[in-house]
Amino acid sequence: MKAIVYTHYGPPDVLELKEIAKPVPKDNEVLIRVYATTVTAADGMVRRGEPLWGRIIIGLRKPRKKLLGLELAGEIESVGKDVKRFRKGDQVFGFTGFGVGAYAQYTCMPEKGSLVTKPANMTYEEAAAAVDGASTALFFLRDKAHIQSGQQVLINGASGSIGTFAVQLAKYFGAEVTGVCSATNVAMVKSLGADQVIDYTQEDFTQRVETYDIIFDTVGKTSFSRCKGSLKQNGCYLPTIGLINYLLMLWTSIMGGKKVISGMSIEKTEALIFLKGLIEVGKIKPVIDRHYPLEQIAEAHRYVDTGHKKGNVVITLA
């Protein structure tokens, strides 16, 4: 089968298209024919071997696993003898997590992995784009911040993969939403339901008089110290990245008042089931910036590395 392989860390050029052996599912696994995957900022970080402390997991000198790819949509081609949840022919979408491997024509996933049948009203490309960004936004807003109707919520990085879903989910939960993005994306973020949009190239939201119950930084471009003055008395700051934020989370949980709340969601099955329901009734949708074939995945990585993608970048496999 065709797959994108990398054997050392570095720029997009380390990604090579190769023929490798088709995997065989274990007794508790399903074999998925992958029709679509994505290139995320996280894929780029793993490709570069960043952050350095993360190499404890992914490999100190070179990657332990030679395939990338976190999100996928496809069709189950075969199942292991112990599998009960799925059967051959099921159309699915899911998150490979530490298993990675979606940059290939076929991959295996555990039956109990983050995998569910895909929304009936979505293409494979759309479904692949509605996995990690959507589930991460849901995890932070619903599960960590316990978002409530009527709250004031600011989404920094509102035009990215997590941000575009965060705007839609915050509106679904009844919040008043302010999005922060560049001028070129203001109209798009408004179209997703944002009540207000701030162009960060023209205005610093931390200098405004408005305060918020939740500030969700989806791109790691702010800090708790900068945002603290923009939080309401019991407001929370949600960062998606940064080791220092875990230390701040512990400190603010002791001090009370304004808090830093962070975490990591690896098991996404329940979230995907919930999101599938919202997608099928038209409450949320993915934003897709660009499509690339598998053969042009290095070019897709170069584009994502610029930090200016809108929503998601999708890879299609013939």
KEPARO-779184 format. One line per 5 residues: their letters; for each residue x, y, z of C-alpha. Coordinates in nm, 2 decimals, decimal comma. Layout:
<pts>
a) X Y Z; ...
</pts>
This chain:
<pts>
mkaiv) 0,00 0,00 0,00; 0,10 0,36 -0,04; 0,20 0,55 0,28; 0,38 0,86 0,39; 0,69 0,76 0,58
ythyg) 0,94 0,97 0,78; 1,25 0,83 0,95; 1,40 1,15 1,10; 1,27 1,48 1,24; 1,28 1,79 1,02
ppdvl) 1,11 2,01 0,76; 0,83 1,88 0,53; 1,08 1,73 0,29; 1,14 1,44 0,54; 0,80 1,30 0,44
elkei) 0,84 1,04 0,16; 0,57 0,85 -0,03; 0,66 0,48 -0,02; 0,51 0,13 -0,07; 0,49 -0,06 0,26
akpvp) 0,31 -0,37 0,37; -0,06 -0,35 0,43; -0,14 -0,40 0,80; -0,33 -0,70 0,93; -0,58 -0,64 1,22
kdnev) -0,54 -0,81 1,55; -0,83 -0,99 1,71; -0,96 -0,67 1,87; -0,88 -0,44 1,58; -1,05 -0,32 1,26
lirvy) -0,87 -0,26 0,93; -0,97 0,08 0,78; -0,93 0,18 0,42; -0,85 0,55 0,46; -1,02 0,79 0,22
attvt) -0,93 1,12 0,39; -0,70 1,25 0,66; -0,58 1,59 0,76; -0,26 1,79 0,83; -0,28 1,96 1,17
aadgm) -0,05 2,18 1,36; 0,01 1,89 1,59; 0,13 1,67 1,29; 0,38 1,94 1,21; 0,51 1,95 1,57
vrrge) 0,55 1,57 1,58; 0,73 1,58 1,24; 0,98 1,83 1,38; 1,02 1,64 1,71; 0,87 1,93 1,91
plwgr) 0,85 2,01 2,19; 1,18 1,84 2,29; 1,03 1,69 2,61; 0,77 1,52 2,39; 1,05 1,31 2,24
iiigl) 1,03 1,09 2,55; 0,71 0,96 2,39; 0,77 0,99 2,02; 1,14 0,90 2,01; 1,45 1,08 2,14
rkprk) 1,68 1,08 1,83; 1,44 0,97 1,56; 1,06 0,89 1,55; 0,96 0,55 1,70; 0,67 0,53 1,46
kllgl) 0,73 0,60 1,09; 0,38 0,72 1,00; 0,20 1,04 1,10; -0,17 1,12 1,08; -0,42 1,17 1,37
elage) -0,75 1,22 1,20; -0,92 0,99 0,94; -1,24 0,89 0,77; -1,28 0,57 0,57; -1,44 0,24 0,54
iesvg) -1,39 -0,08 0,74; -1,24 -0,35 0,52; -1,22 -0,63 0,77; -1,25 -0,69 1,15; -1,07 -0,91 1,40
kdvkr) -1,25 -1,21 1,54; -1,33 -1,04 1,87; -1,47 -0,72 1,73; -1,84 -0,66 1,80; -1,89 -0,28 1,75
frkgd) -1,81 -0,27 1,38; -1,85 -0,48 1,07; -1,71 -0,48 0,72; -1,84 -0,19 0,51; -1,91 0,05 0,80
qvfgf) -1,82 0,41 0,72; -1,62 0,56 1,01; -1,43 0,86 1,13; -1,19 0,88 1,42; -0,88 0,98 1,60
tgfgv) -0,57 0,76 1,60; -0,40 0,93 1,90; -0,06 0,79 1,99; -0,12 0,51 1,74; -0,10 0,77 1,45
gayaq) -0,08 0,61 1,11; -0,36 0,79 0,91; -0,12 0,89 0,63; -0,16 0,56 0,46; -0,41 0,38 0,24
ytcmp) -0,49 0,14 0,52; -0,45 0,15 0,90; -0,56 -0,06 1,19; -0,74 0,07 1,50; -0,86 -0,10 1,82
ekgsl) -1,24 -0,16 1,84; -1,24 0,04 2,16; -1,04 0,33 2,01; -1,17 0,68 1,93; -1,37 0,56 1,63
vtkpa) -1,75 0,59 1,54; -1,96 0,56 1,23; -1,94 0,89 1,04; -2,22 1,14 1,00; -2,46 1,04 0,72
nmtye) -2,47 1,39 0,58; -2,09 1,43 0,54; -1,83 1,34 0,28; -1,52 1,15 0,40; -1,32 1,47 0,36
eaaaa) -1,56 1,67 0,58; -1,57 1,39 0,84; -1,19 1,37 0,87; -1,20 1,75 0,93; -1,45 1,71 1,21
vdgas) -1,25 1,50 1,46; -0,97 1,65 1,66; -1,05 2,02 1,63; -1,41 1,96 1,72; -1,35 1,72 2,00
talff) -1,08 1,94 2,15; -1,31 2,24 2,15; -1,58 2,03 2,31; -1,34 1,90 2,58; -1,23 2,24 2,69
lrdka) -1,56 2,43 2,67; -1,80 2,16 2,80; -1,58 1,93 3,01; -1,32 2,16 3,16; -1,49 2,51 3,17
hiqsg) -1,85 2,38 3,21; -1,98 2,65 2,97; -2,32 2,79 3,06; -2,59 2,97 2,86; -2,55 3,34 2,88
qqvli) -2,18 3,35 2,96; -1,94 3,58 2,78; -1,68 3,37 2,59; -1,38 3,49 2,39; -1,21 3,25 2,14
ngasg) -0,86 3,35 2,05; -0,76 3,19 1,72; -1,12 3,17 1,61; -1,03 3,09 1,25; -0,83 2,78 1,31
sigtf) -0,94 2,42 1,34; -1,02 2,42 1,71; -1,13 2,79 1,70; -1,39 2,74 1,42; -1,55 2,46 1,61
avqla) -1,52 2,65 1,94; -1,72 2,94 1,81; -2,00 2,71 1,69; -2,01 2,50 2,01; -2,01 2,80 2,23
kyfga) -2,31 2,94 2,04; -2,48 2,60 2,06; -2,44 2,61 2,44; -2,60 2,96 2,45; -2,29 3,18 2,51
evtgv) -2,23 3,52 2,37; -1,92 3,47 2,16; -1,63 3,71 2,07; -1,39 3,57 1,81; -1,03 3,70 1,76
csatn) -0,86 3,65 1,42; -0,70 3,84 1,14; -0,89 4,08 0,91; -0,91 3,83 0,63; -1,10 3,58 0,84
vamvk) -1,35 3,82 1,01; -1,64 3,75 0,78; -1,59 3,37 0,80; -1,59 3,38 1,18; -1,90 3,59 1,19
slgad) -2,07 3,34 0,95; -2,00 3,07 1,21; -2,21 3,26 1,46; -1,97 3,49 1,65; -2,15 3,79 1,80
qvidy) -1,84 4,01 1,78; -1,51 3,96 1,60; -1,18 4,14 1,69; -0,91 4,19 1,43; -0,59 4,12 1,63
tqedf) -0,38 4,32 1,38; -0,58 4,63 1,47; -0,67 4,58 1,84; -0,55 4,40 2,15; -0,85 4,24 2,32
tqrve) -0,67 4,26 2,65; -0,69 4,64 2,63; -1,07 4,65 2,60; -1,30 4,71 2,89; -1,50 4,40 2,83
tydii) -1,45 4,10 3,06; -1,53 3,74 2,99; -1,63 3,43 3,18; -1,41 3,21 2,95; -1,11 3,30 2,74
fdtvg) -1,01 3,01 2,52; -0,67 3,04 2,36; -0,67 2,78 2,09; -0,33 2,88 1,94; -0,11 2,95 2,23
ktsfs) -0,06 3,32 2,15; -0,15 3,47 2,49; -0,08 3,40 2,85; -0,28 3,40 3,18; -0,09 3,70 3,30
rckgs) -0,20 3,90 2,99; -0,55 3,78 3,00; -0,62 3,79 3,37; -0,75 4,15 3,36; -1,00 4,05 3,09
lkqng) -1,15 3,77 3,30; -1,45 3,81 3,52; -1,40 3,74 3,89; -1,45 3,37 3,87; -1,36 3,34 3,50
cylpt) -1,13 3,08 3,35; -0,84 3,09 3,10; -0,82 2,78 2,88; -0,48 2,72 2,71; -0,45 2,42 2,48
iglin) -0,07 2,40 2,49; 0,23 2,48 2,72; 0,39 2,30 3,02; 0,38 2,62 3,23; 0,01 2,62 3,21
yllml) -0,02 2,30 3,40; 0,18 2,46 3,69; -0,05 2,77 3,67; -0,35 2,54 3,68; -0,24 2,39 4,01
wtsim) -0,15 2,73 4,16; -0,48 2,90 4,06; -0,68 2,60 4,18; -0,54 2,67 4,53; -0,57 3,05 4,52
ggkkv) -0,93 3,06 4,40; -1,10 3,33 4,19; -0,97 3,34 3,83; -0,84 3,01 3,71; -0,62 2,84 3,45
isgms) -0,79 2,52 3,34; -0,61 2,28 3,10; -0,58 1,91 3,01; -0,56 1,66 2,73; -0,83 1,45 2,58
iekte) -0,70 1,12 2,43; -1,01 0,91 2,44; -1,27 1,07 2,21; -1,54 0,82 2,15; -1,81 0,99 2,35
alifl) -1,72 1,33 2,21; -1,74 1,20 1,85; -2,08 1,04 1,92; -2,20 1,38 2,06; -2,05 1,58 1,77
kglie) -2,20 1,34 1,52; -2,54 1,42 1,65; -2,48 1,79 1,62; -2,35 1,75 1,27; -2,64 1,55 1,15
vgkik) -2,89 1,82 1,26; -2,68 2,10 1,12; -2,56 2,26 1,44; -2,19 2,25 1,35; -1,98 2,20 1,04
pvidr) -1,61 2,19 0,95; -1,43 2,47 0,77; -1,20 2,33 0,50; -0,93 2,56 0,37; -0,75 2,34 0,12
hyple) -0,75 1,99 -0,03; -0,43 1,80 -0,13; -0,38 1,45 -0,27; -0,16 1,22 -0,06; 0,13 1,27 -0,30
qiaea) 0,14 1,64 -0,22; 0,14 1,60 0,16; 0,48 1,77 0,20; 0,33 2,08 0,03; 0,03 2,06 0,27
hryvd) 0,27 2,05 0,57; 0,45 2,36 0,43; 0,12 2,55 0,41; 0,01 2,45 0,77; 0,36 2,54 0,90
tghkk) 0,29 2,90 0,79; 0,03 2,93 1,07; -0,23 3,09 0,85; -0,46 2,81 0,76; -0,83 2,86 0,80
gnvvi) -1,00 2,57 0,97; -0,87 2,25 0,83; -0,64 2,12 0,56; -0,76 1,78 0,42; -0,56 1,51 0,24
tla) -0,75 1,28 0,00; -0,65 0,93 -0,08; -0,77 0,77 -0,40
</pts>
